Amino acid sequence: MIDLLTWNQVKEIAEKLKDEMGTYKIDWSEDIVCVVYRVDRFDYGGVSQIDRHIDIECSFGEYYEIGEESALFQWIRARCNLPLWQENQETILYQKPFCHGTKDNVKK
């Protein structure tokens, strides 16, 4: 069974991304809205290629792809018990809760 990421684990991922990207000026912990594990299978002339990766999606429309060969992918895989799927599949590991409004901006 796949385990979902906690908010604290997402913050850890954000810190690891900062380290990996050097001086990148994003506050990843606040901007991450979704973490998705994806497996893409491509078949060409009897040969299959499997691409496993994790997409970190941001609130401003950008995303960062973490390839299977990276240490961060392996770190996330271990925490979530990710299977090494062989077919096209995806699963959401974390999704930031969406707030429809606060008490200050909701009409009464």
C-alpha positions as CSV (number, residue, x, y, z in Angstrom):
1,M,0.0,0.0,0.0
2,I,1.3,3.5,-0.9
3,D,1.6,5.9,2.0
4,L,0.8,9.6,1.4
5,L,3.3,12.3,2.3
6,T,2.8,14.4,5.4
7,W,3.1,18.1,5.5
8,N,6.4,17.7,7.4
9,Q,7.8,15.4,4.8
10,V,6.8,17.9,2.1
11,K,8.7,20.6,4.0
12,E,11.7,18.2,4.1
13,I,11.4,17.7,0.3
14,A,11.3,21.5,-0.1
15,E,14.6,21.8,1.8
16,K,16.2,19.1,-0.3
17,L,15.1,20.9,-3.5
18,K,16.6,24.1,-2.2
19,D,19.9,22.3,-1.7
20,E,19.7,20.6,-5.1
21,M,18.8,23.8,-7.0
22,G,21.3,26.1,-5.2
23,T,20.2,29.7,-5.3
24,Y,16.8,29.1,-6.7
25,K,14.5,31.7,-5.1
26,I,11.3,29.8,-4.5
27,D,9.9,29.2,-1.0
28,W,9.2,25.6,-1.9
29,S,7.5,24.7,1.3
30,E,4.7,27.3,0.7
31,D,4.5,26.9,-3.1
32,I,4.2,23.1,-3.3
33,V,0.6,22.2,-4.1
34,C,0.9,18.7,-5.3
35,V,3.3,15.8,-5.4
36,V,2.6,13.1,-8.0
37,Y,4.3,9.8,-8.7
38,R,4.1,9.0,-12.5
39,V,5.2,6.1,-14.6
40,D,5.2,6.6,-18.4
41,R,5.8,3.6,-20.6
42,F,6.9,4.1,-24.2
43,D,6.9,1.3,-26.7
44,Y,8.9,1.5,-30.0
45,G,9.4,-1.3,-32.3
46,G,9.1,-4.1,-29.7
47,V,11.3,-2.2,-27.2
48,S,9.8,-0.7,-24.1
49,Q,11.2,2.2,-22.1
50,I,9.8,3.0,-18.7
51,D,10.2,6.5,-17.2
52,R,9.4,6.7,-13.5
53,H,9.5,10.2,-11.9
54,I,7.9,12.4,-9.2
55,D,6.5,15.7,-10.2
56,I,6.5,18.5,-7.6
57,E,3.8,21.0,-8.8
58,C,3.8,24.6,-7.6
59,S,1.1,27.1,-7.0
60,F,2.4,29.4,-9.7
61,G,2.2,26.8,-12.5
62,E,5.8,25.6,-12.5
63,Y,6.8,22.0,-11.7
64,Y,10.0,20.2,-11.0
65,E,10.5,16.6,-12.1
66,I,12.6,14.2,-9.9
67,G,14.0,11.3,-11.9
68,E,14.2,7.7,-10.6
69,E,18.0,7.9,-10.6
70,S,18.1,10.7,-8.0
71,A,18.6,10.4,-4.3
72,L,15.5,12.5,-3.6
73,F,13.3,10.1,-5.7
74,Q,14.7,7.2,-3.6
75,W,14.1,9.1,-0.4
76,I,10.4,9.7,-1.3
77,R,10.0,6.2,-2.7
78,A,11.2,4.7,0.7
79,R,8.8,6.9,2.7
80,C,5.7,6.2,0.5
81,N,6.4,2.5,-0.3
82,L,6.2,3.3,-4.0
83,P,6.0,0.2,-6.3
84,L,8.1,0.1,-9.4
85,W,5.2,0.0,-11.8
86,Q,5.8,-1.2,-15.3
87,E,2.7,0.5,-17.0
88,N,1.4,4.0,-17.4
89,Q,0.1,5.0,-14.0
90,E,0.1,7.9,-11.6
91,T,-0.9,8.5,-8.0
92,I,-1.1,11.7,-5.9
93,L,1.3,11.5,-2.9
94,Y,0.4,14.9,-1.5
95,Q,-2.1,17.6,-2.4
96,K,-2.3,20.9,-0.5
97,P,-5.8,21.5,1.0
98,F,-7.8,24.0,-1.0
99,C,-9.6,26.6,1.1
100,H,-12.7,28.1,-0.5
101,G,-12.6,31.1,1.8
102,T,-11.9,32.3,5.3
103,K,-14.3,33.8,7.7
104,D,-13.1,37.2,6.5
105,N,-14.0,36.8,2.9
106,V,-17.0,34.6,2.9
107,K,-20.4,36.3,2.5
108,K,-22.8,35.7,5.3
